[in-house]
Amino acid sequence: MKYSDPRVRQVAAWAIGRTDRLELAELLLPLLKDEDLGVAIEARLALCWISRRPNGFNNPVDPLEEYEDSEVVVDKKKIIANWQNRVYKAWRNWYLNSRPYEERDDFDDPEQVRFQK
């Protein structure tokens, strides 16, 4: 989504999640790597809603939550980037395995790659 206001992207992620439409989950994947952490968190929550996986592959909802009351200095950008990479990979794999049949024509799916040869 190309809106400059992160609040718009965040509300869009929330709304997509509440549609319960699996075919729209693909729109949420890029938002998992959004520059605004609130957008990425909302995209993860939306995918949890659509997939009926409330724990979302056991990744924390907010990667910085455990450091909120801590006086330890941490590299927040690195923690967020690592969280986003783990969350994106887990949800992308879930989507590739769960997406509707009519969406499976891109040959990114490892099961389909063998048919290209």
N, C-alpha and C positions, 0 to 999 in steps of 0.2 A: 504494500500500500504506500502510496506516494504523498500522503498528507504530512505537512511539516509539523503540525501540532500533535504531539504524542498522545494527548487525551483523545483525539479522534481515532487514532490507531488502536488505542486501548479499548474504547467503547466498541469499535468494529470487531475486535477479537472477542469481546464478551458476547456481542450479538450473534456472531457466527457460531459460537459454542452453544448458545441456547436454541439454535435451529434444530439440533440433533440430527443434522444431515451429514453423514459420513463423507459424501463427495465434496463437501466444503472444507474438510479438515486440511486439505492441501494448501488452502489459503493461509492457514495459521502457521505452517512450517517456517516460512521466512521471518515471521514475526517473533519466533523464538530467539532469533539473533538480532533483534532490533537494538538500536543504540540506547533506547530508553528501557531501563530495567522493568519499570511498571508495565510496559507493553509486553515484554517477554514473559513476565509472570502471568499476565492475563491470558496470553496465548496458550501457555502451559495449562492453566486452569480450564480454558475452553476445550482443549484436547482431552483433558481428564473427563470433562462432562460428556463429550461426544462418545468417547471410548468406553465409558463406564468403568474407568480405572482411577478411583479417587486418590490413590497414592502416586500416580504418575511415574511408575518405574522406580519408586523410592528415592527420587531426587527431591531435595527440599523445595518447598514453595518459593522461598526467598533465600538466595545463597548467602546473603549478608545477615540474616536473622541471628545467627549464633554469635556474631561479633558486635551486635548493637550495644550491649552493656559492658563489653570488654574494653579494657584500657590498652589492649595489645594493638600495636600499629600493624595493619595488614595492607597488602596491595589489593585494594578493592577491584580494580580493573582486571587483574589476573584472576581473582576468584570468580568474578562475574563471567569472564570469557571461558574459563574452564567449565563452569556450570552450564553456560549456553551451549557449548560444544557437546557435553554429555546429554543434555536434554534434547537437543536437536537430533543427535544421532539415534537416540532411543525412539523418539517420536517418528522420525523419518522411516526407520525400520518397521515400526508398527504400521504406519500408513501404507508402505509398500506391500505388506502382508495382508492388510485388511481392506484396502480400497476396493471400490466396486469393480466388477469385471470389465465394464466398458471403459474404465480408466487405465487398463493394463496394456496399453499399446506402445509404451515408450521404451521398452527393452532395457530399462534400468534394473528391472527385477532380475536377480540372479537366476531364477528358474527359467526366465525367458531368454537370457543371453545365450544359452546353449542351442536355441533354435535358430540363431542368426548364422551359425557356422554351417 
